[in-house]
Amino acid sequence: MSGLGGIFNVDSKFSVFMSRVFDLIVLNIIACVCSIPLFTIGANLTAMYYITLKMARNEESYIIRGFFKSWKENFKQATVIWLFSAVLGIVLIVDLIMSNHMSGTVSTVLKYVFLAMLVLYMFFFTYVFPVLAQFDNTTKNTMRNAILMSISHLPYTILMILVNFGLPIIAILIPEVFVWYTLFALLGGLSVPALINSYMLKKVFANYMPKEEEDEIKADEEFSIEEQLGEAPALEAAPEGAETDGEQKDIEN
């Protein structure tokens, strides 16, 4: 009995693991339900990454309260970015399909151009909402920094794309897997990949955090990521710590 008591102790590894599983299920359900209007998807992805980044850093966070806190703070920017991303993605896919049905050398060139642009789009989409969740910036600079970070940390970018799209593609190609994936998607199809990616994003974002030995970057200081990528630029981010300390600082890039 003492063994069972140890397993179900609130501080045991099993209890901590199950608590994390429960939090991810709750987070996934909230994100899915709030995405039903479609135009809120950007705000939901941002809020979800706000929570999973805290999980990756082992910071205490109230799932529901933290989600809607980030949702409210980033709704305007996230919605603008999401609508832009959705339109751009549709245009690129349509262009790729049309070029594939054309013949001749020009169509072949266009097909590879649109395919390359679609790959860059996937890079951008993988980073933009986590970047918005972590750093306070203008919409334009958030999108620019997302694409620059994705290219600068290409190995992590490729791994995150595989995490995001690998299992869905397998489920589509193998019908026997599709049923199990559907169940997984309902319980953790968004939150689990976001958490896995957040462990990698934590390492990426560390390159852009202010170092303790350096002077803090003033709110009105302006610099560009592309000018300092080779020097691991420090960006001001939402401070780590308790939920009440989660307000993000301004960064002008």
URKADA-V93039 format. One line per field, one symbol per residue. ss: DSSP state (2 for helix, 1 for strand, 0 for the rest). A space follows every 10 residues. Layout:
# URKADA-V93039
ss: ???
This chain:
# URKADA-V93039
ss: 0222222000 0022222222 2222222222 2222000000 2222222222 2222220000 0022222222 2222222222 2222222222 2222222222 0000222222 2222222222 2222222222 2222110022 2222222222 2202222222 2222222222 2220222222 2222222200 2222222222 2222222210 0000000000 0100222222 2000101000 0022200001 010
